[in-house]
Amino acid sequence: MQDYLSLKITTDDGLATVEITNGKVNAIDTQLSEDLLAAFAALDADETVAGVVLTGRPGCFCAGLDIKHMASFTDETLRRFWHANLGALRGMIRFSKPFVCAVTGFAPAGGTILALTADYRIMATGSKHTVGMNEFNMSLQIPRIYGGIYTAYLGEHRAWTAVQQATMYTAEEAIEVGLVDEVLPENEVLPRALKYCRKLMNVYAPVYATTKRYQRKSLLACVAGDISAEVDEISKNLDDPRFKMMLEMFVASLRK
């Protein structure tokens, strides 16, 4: 298995564990996006791999988009990031094998979307462990693909209301609205995810892949469009002078 700068991948009897290891809070930057894109393509093509569990570190799954990283973008680096990021989401949703996510801690915004690409999500309890789309707190534009994935789980009305209110759900609240499937103490999340994935791996692979494709039509529709067109739209939205000013103010507040 190839080495990745922001991921640690281990395999055991056909089951690959993909651990995000990207800095202190596993924020989503270009490196992580490109690694996820390459890794899931390789794992889908690898005949020795029958299932995947995606996980973070204890207390942290993924902190969402790296805003400091985004603030330094030129048009070229912005386009590189979004091509990789949206491509990774498309590859993860199209992944044909059993795919379980161990949400080991907080996972706001982009972290939530990463988790929602999986077939099944197990989340750690804890008041600081939350999922949801809080972009409106910073007037950040939510890309169409992100919004479509979120809506596929919550439904249009609930998702739009949650976006308006920047609602963040605890694990117990997330299971009630359908964003996660199980809730466990933090130290039990990864073992349970591995066990559940192995159960899915017992299903005959062609049957699993075909049925998965049938059952996830709305998710697949979210990533069926032209990514280049999506990136053009994102670039247009993020080029707004007022947005740039707000982004600079936010980054400055983080430095303080």
Secondary structure, DSSP 8 states (H G I E B T S, - for coil): ----SSEEEEEETTEEEEEE--TTTT-B-HHHHHHHHHHHHHHHH-TT--EEEEE-BTEES---B-HHHHHT--HHHHHHHHHHHHHHHHHHHH--S-EEEEE-EEEETHHHHHHHTSSEEEEE--TT-EEE--GGGGT----HHHHHHHHHHH-HHHHHHHHHTT--EEHHHHHHHTS-SEEE-HHHHHHHHHHHHHHHHTS-HHHHHHHHHHHTHHHHHHT-S-HHHHHHHHHHHHT-HHHHHHHHHHHHHHH-
